[in-house]
Amino acid sequence: MFSFRLLKKSKRNKARLGLLKTPHGLIRTPAFVPVATKGALRGIDFEKTKNLGAEVFMINTFHFYLGHSYRLVKKFGGLHRFLGLNQPLMTDSGGFQVFSLGFGLAEGVGKILDQDRPVQTQGKNLVKITDRGVFFESPFDREKLYLDPERSIRIQKDLGADLIFAFDEFSSPTASYQYTREAMIRTHRWAETSLKTFGKNKTDQRLFGIVQGGEFKDLRQGSSQFIGALPFFGFGIGGSLGNTKTKMNEVLDWVVPFLPESKPRHLLGIGEVEDIFNAVKRGVDLFDCVTPTRLARHGAALTRQGRLNLKSGKHRQQKEPLEKTCSCWVCRNLSRAYLSYLVKNKEILGIYYLAWHNLYFIFNLIELIRTAIKTDRLAELERRFVQKLD
């Protein structure tokens, strides 16, 4: 019921076309994975997103652990029945929250360190990490929670997504070499425990391992070799990716050569247009990100010329669409003026229309990328999509 088959490899770089088969459908790779954090996309529904080109969705395990909602999902028979969705699903392990509610929250930093924003300790660390697992304090109601590899896998089994991830420690981009190494060793130990807990001969799910090691070459390569040698179905590339796009590309160059070519590779939490091209060129097959819907909530649209800020007053009377070359329904029927009006008046419909356009933009881009890999013209396509800030 599960398989991953390579269909073509580029002659000019490491880009590749693949076909990932799951019990709930096929995923053509490269693939963009929209994130439905709490079991819902922000600003748009699953059916519309599916029609726009989505072939798989990512759900957040930690948020279904909060309030023990995973138990309700289990009673329904899993996420597919609970969500009313007959499509491939993925769940992350909860490892991202080890960072986001820990050092990320305390230091105000993200996956890629912003050089223009100074790190400031805020004293809001809601996480305590041990060698066995992680203690959390819920940011919503201060509930005390504990998550370890065994519990993460058991919860993900109850959720029933097709593709799930081993529990890992996502170390901060500010972490020292020594701490990053310690976190990587924990991740390796937890990877083995995750595999043991997952068990053998399970037909309706497959498990991905996660490579860690921060921005340090020897750690990344060592982690890739260790995780890549374990019997995972596929591999996630997680953790901090440095403080520049160049560093992120270096990390991918270090990691990918040590991962089995015959298995899918997933870059976790990355999905900007420039990042997609950089990842695909380096042999990445899947990438999940909240960017299209998050930008919509902030009044921004994706275009080939860069981001378009609909909060800006200059769009208030413009009759043209978001993008003249775009064939989505929004661009064929609505003006920038109307969309700007909706955004400025905080109408929910404005978020819906912008999410519709942004997701169409991304899935259309992915389709163009697949075609470009077939014809070995990926570099030419990349030159047509230069991301700028409006």
C-alpha positions, 0 to 999 in steps of 0.5 A, spaced: 500 500 500 505 504 500 511 505 496 516 511 493 518 511 486 523 515 482 520 517 475 526 522 473 532 525 475 535 532 472 541 531 469 543 539 471 542 538 478 539 533 484 532 535 482 527 529 481 520 527 480 517 521 484 511 518 486 509 516 493 503 511 494 499 511 500 492 508 502 489 514 501 492 516 494 498 518 490 503 524 492 506 527 486 513 529 488 516 535 489 510 536 493 508 542 497 504 540 503 499 545 506 499 545 514 492 544 517 495 545 524 489 544 529 485 540 523 483 546 519 487 550 514 487 558 516 482 561 512 480 556 507 477 549 507 480 542 505 476 541 499 477 548 496 485 547 497 484 540 494 481 542 488 487 547 487 492 542 487 493 539 494 495 532 494 497 531 502 496 535 508 500 536 515 497 536 522 500 538 528 500 532 533 502 537 539 495 541 538 491 534 538 495 532 545 493 539 548 486 537 551 487 530 549 483 531 543 487 525 540 482 521 544 476 523 540 479 522 534 481 515 535 474 514 537 472 516 530 477 512 527 482 517 525 483 523 522 481 521 515 474 520 518 474 525 523 476 531 518 471 527 513 477 527 508 480 522 504 486 524 502 494 523 504 495 526 511 502 527 515 503 528 522 509 531 525 512 529 532 511 535 537 518 536 536 517 543 533 514 545 539 520 543 543 523 549 540 517 553 539 515 553 546 522 553 549 528 556 546 524 559 541 519 563 545 524 565 550 529 568 545 524 570 540 527 566 535 525 562 529 527 556 525 532 561 521 535 566 525 534 573 523 540 577 523 537 584 523 533 582 530 537 581 536 536 575 541 533 577 547 531 573 553 524 574 555 524 568 560 518 565 557 521 558 556 515 553 557 519 547 556 524 542 560 528 537 556 530 531 559 534 525 556 527 521 556 522 526 554 520 533 554 515 536 560 511 542 557 507 547 560 501 549 555 501 556 553 493 556 553 491 554 560 498 552 563 496 544 563 502 540 564 504 535 559 509 530 558 511 528 551 517 522 549 518 518 543 513 512 545 507 517 547 508 521 541 508 515 536 502 512 540 498 519 539 500 519 532 498 512 531 491 514 534 491 520 529 492 515 524 495 519 519 499 516 513 505 518 514 508 520 521 515 523 524 519 520 529 520 524 536 526 529 535 529 535 539 529 541 535 535 545 537 535 553 537 539 557 532 543 560 537 545 554 541 552 552 542 556 546 538 556 542 544 548 543 546 547 542 539 551 535 539 547 533 545 540 535 542 542 531 536 544 525 540 538 525 544 534 525 537 538 519 535 536 515 541 529 517 540 529 515 533 531 508 535 525 508 540 520 511 535 522 505 531 521 500 536 514 503 539 512 504 531 513 496 531 513 492 524 508 490 519 504 496 520 500 497 513 496 503 514 502 508 516 509 509 515 514 513 519 519 518 517 526 519 521 529 526 522 536 529 521 538 534 526 545 537 527 543 545 527 548 549 522 554 545 524 557 541 518 560 535 522 553 534 526 549 534 520 553 529 516 553 525 522 546 525 523 544 524 516 549 518 516 546 515 523 538 516 521 539 515 514 542 508 516 535 506 520 529 503 517 525 509 516 520 509 510 523 516 509 527 522 512 525 529 514 530 534 515 529 538 521 531 543 526 535 550 525 538 552 518 542 557 520 541 565 519 541 566 512 539 562 505 546 561 503 547 557 510 540 553 509 543 551 502 549 549 505 545 544 510 542 541 505 548 540 501 551 536 507 545 532 509 542 530 502 548 526 499 547 521 506 540 520 505 538 513 501 536 516 494 530 511 494 527 514 499 523 520 500 526 527 503 522 532 507 524 539 508 520 541 515 517 548 516 520 551 509 516 553 503 518 560 501 518 560 493 526 561 493 526 556 498 522 551 494 527 552 488 533 551 493 530 545 496 528 542 489 535 543 486 538 539 492 534 533 491 528 534 496 521 531 495 516 534 500 516 541 504 511 543 509 509 551 510 504 555 513 506 561 508 500 561 503 495 562 509 499 566 514 500 571 508 493 571 507 491 573 514 496 578 514 493 581 507 499 579 502 498 576 496 504 572 492 506 574 485 511 573 480 514 579 482 514 578 489 509 579 495 503 584 494 501 588 500 494 589 500 494 593 506 498 599 502 494 605 500 496 604 493 492 599 491 485 602 494 483 604 487 487 599 482 482 596 478 487 590 476 487 583 479 493 581 484 497 578 478 495 579 470 498 572 468 494 568 474 488 564 472 485 563 478 478 565 480 480 571 484 484 574 479 479 573 473 474 576 477 476 581 483 480 587 483 486 589 487 481 595 490 476 590 492 481 585 496 484 591 499 477 594 501 476 587 504 483 587 508 482 594 511 475 592 513 478 586 516 473 582 513 474 574 513 472 574 506 479 578 504 483 572 508 479 567 504 480 570 497 487 571 498 488 564 501 485 562 495 490 565 490 496 564 494 495 556 494 493 557 487 500 560 486 504 555 490 501 549 487 501 552 480 508 553 481 509 546 483 506 544 477 511 548 473 517 545 477 515 538 475 514 540 468 521 543 468 524 537 471 522 533 466 525 538 461 531 540 465 529 547 465 529 548 472 534 554 472 530 558 467 523 557 471 527 559 477 529 566 474 522 567 472 520 567 480 524 572 484 521 573 491 521 581 493 517 584 499 512 589 497 
